[in-house]
Amino acid sequence: MEDFRNGEQQEIYSKKIRAGKRTYFFDVKSTKGNDYFITITESKKRFDDGSFVKHKIFLYKEDFNKFVEALTETVNHVKTELMPDYNFEEFSRENNSGREYSEE
């Protein structure tokens, strides 16, 4: 947990998804004022030096519904309009290249 005294947020909940070379973190954090927001972090290991490249999105409560709606609509468009014959369920287990996709 992070320390409020340093002006940082407290982590309330975390979900990690390993997806091949990438790991995604979904974290719920709280502010000093007991407000909540979500951070979504993509972490990808660089093979040249072993470091990690991270990209982060901050999602605030007033945008939760719009974000979920847009993400769902976009994913459904790909699944139904662009790739209707593709079996997306295979990613729940393992894809063709042998990379595992798992939730933790």
C-alpha positions as CSV (number, residue, x, y, z in Angstrom):
1,M,0.0,0.0,0.0
2,E,1.1,3.5,-0.7
3,D,1.5,6.1,2.0
4,F,-0.9,9.1,2.1
5,R,1.7,11.1,4.0
6,N,3.7,11.4,0.8
7,G,0.7,12.7,-1.1
8,E,0.3,9.5,-3.0
9,Q,-2.9,7.4,-3.4
10,Q,-3.8,4.2,-1.6
11,E,-4.3,1.1,-3.6
12,I,-7.6,-0.6,-2.8
13,Y,-7.8,-3.4,-5.4
14,S,-5.6,-4.8,-8.1
15,K,-6.1,-7.2,-11.0
16,K,-3.2,-8.5,-13.2
17,I,-3.5,-10.0,-16.6
18,R,-0.5,-11.6,-18.3
19,A,-0.8,-11.4,-22.1
20,G,2.3,-12.8,-23.8
21,K,5.0,-10.1,-23.7
22,R,2.7,-7.7,-21.9
23,T,1.2,-7.5,-18.5
24,Y,-1.9,-5.4,-17.8
25,F,-2.7,-4.0,-14.3
26,F,-6.1,-2.7,-13.3
27,D,-5.8,-0.9,-10.0
28,V,-8.4,0.9,-7.9
29,K,-6.9,3.7,-5.9
30,S,-8.3,6.1,-3.4
31,T,-7.4,9.7,-2.7
32,K,-7.1,11.5,0.6
33,G,-10.7,12.6,0.2
34,N,-11.9,9.0,-0.1
35,D,-12.6,9.4,-3.8
36,Y,-11.8,6.5,-6.1
37,F,-10.2,6.1,-9.6
38,I,-8.8,3.4,-11.7
39,T,-5.4,3.1,-13.3
40,I,-4.8,0.8,-16.2
41,T,-1.2,0.1,-16.9
42,E,0.4,-1.8,-19.7
43,S,3.9,-3.1,-18.9
44,K,6.0,-4.6,-21.6
45,K,9.5,-6.1,-21.1
46,R,12.3,-4.8,-23.4
47,F,14.5,-7.6,-24.4
48,D,17.5,-5.5,-25.2
49,D,18.2,-4.3,-21.7
50,G,15.6,-6.2,-19.6
51,S,13.8,-3.0,-18.5
52,F,10.1,-2.4,-18.7
53,V,8.2,0.1,-20.8
54,K,5.0,1.2,-19.1
55,H,1.9,3.1,-20.3
56,K,-0.7,4.2,-17.9
57,I,-4.3,5.5,-18.2
58,F,-6.1,7.3,-15.3
59,L,-9.8,6.7,-15.3
60,Y,-11.9,8.8,-13.1
61,K,-15.4,7.9,-11.7
62,E,-17.2,10.4,-13.8
63,D,-15.9,8.6,-16.9
64,F,-16.4,5.0,-15.9
65,N,-19.7,4.5,-17.8
66,K,-18.5,6.2,-20.9
67,F,-15.2,4.3,-21.0
68,V,-16.9,0.9,-20.5
69,E,-19.5,1.7,-23.1
70,A,-16.9,2.8,-25.7
71,L,-14.6,-0.2,-25.0
72,T,-17.5,-2.7,-25.2
73,E,-18.7,-1.1,-28.4
74,T,-15.3,-1.1,-30.0
75,V,-14.5,-4.7,-29.0
76,N,-18.0,-5.9,-30.3
77,H,-17.3,-4.0,-33.6
78,V,-14.1,-6.0,-34.1
79,K,-15.7,-9.3,-33.1
80,T,-18.9,-8.9,-35.1
81,E,-18.1,-6.7,-38.1
82,L,-14.4,-7.2,-38.8
83,M,-13.6,-10.7,-37.6
84,P,-17.0,-12.6,-37.2
85,D,-15.5,-16.0,-38.0
86,Y,-12.5,-15.7,-35.6
87,N,-12.6,-17.7,-32.4
88,F,-11.7,-15.2,-29.7
89,E,-12.2,-17.8,-27.0
90,E,-8.9,-19.4,-27.8
91,F,-7.2,-16.4,-26.1
92,S,-8.8,-17.4,-22.8
93,R,-6.4,-20.4,-22.8
94,E,-3.5,-20.0,-25.2
95,N,-3.0,-18.5,-28.7
96,N,-1.4,-20.1,-31.7
97,S,2.1,-18.8,-30.9
98,G,2.1,-20.6,-27.5
99,R,1.9,-17.4,-25.5
100,E,-0.3,-17.8,-22.5
101,Y,-3.0,-15.4,-21.5
102,S,-4.0,-15.6,-17.9
103,E,-5.7,-13.5,-15.2
104,E,-4.3,-13.3,-11.7
